């Protein structure tokens, strides 16, 4: 693959060690993605509330809602503001 992609490999390259390091990296990445997924919805909700509060402080009337089901997109929060 390195030849095909025209990439020069180091002279002391150990494919077995590189593969093991790649699998370790994959496990770490998947674990971090799982944690990130747990906090996605609460963080999105917190950000919507924070933005709505800033609008209220600026004199706007604000209503929070959703514009589509969460199955369509996880970022389905909506801020409706009027003066």
Secondary structure, 3 states (H helix, E strand, C coil): CCCCCCCCCCCCCCHHHHHHHHHHHHHHHHHHHHHHHHHHHHHHHHHHHHHHHHHHHCCCEEEEEECCCCCCCCCCEEEEEEC
